Amino acid sequence: LKQQYPIKRWEKTSTLFTFDSWDSATQSKLAAMAGEDPQKLADKIPRHTARIGTQQSQVEQYGHIKEPIIVILHPRRTINDPLGGFELLEGHHRVVAMMRQYGKMGFYAPAYIGRL
């Protein structure tokens, strides 16, 4: 991680995330995870069905996720990703569960944010 990203500092906070908050690569991955046939994903991602089920149950029971996600904030706009935004490193199943629960409205989640 240190070699790939010149992170200046980490911050633990609760942040509002909407689908537009994510960089384009994360948006594509989350959309695929949320919309793809669960059995196909189960073949690609270890324990996918169980993991998404656990996170979905937690969101339905508590209304939020407890475990922080880990993201990198890309503040600048580039040719490859004109939106910039958050790149999700850890917590894909948690985010998909929250997106299913709250949709376009977005959701607050605990997060470790790496700032470049």
Buried (B, 14 or more C-beta within 10 A) or exposed (E): EEEEBEBEEEEEEEBEBBBEBBBBBBBEBBBEBBEEEEEEBBEEBEEBEEBBBBBBEBBEEEEBBEEBBBBBBBEEEEEEBEEBBBBBBBBBBBBBBBBBBBEEEBBBBBBBBBEE
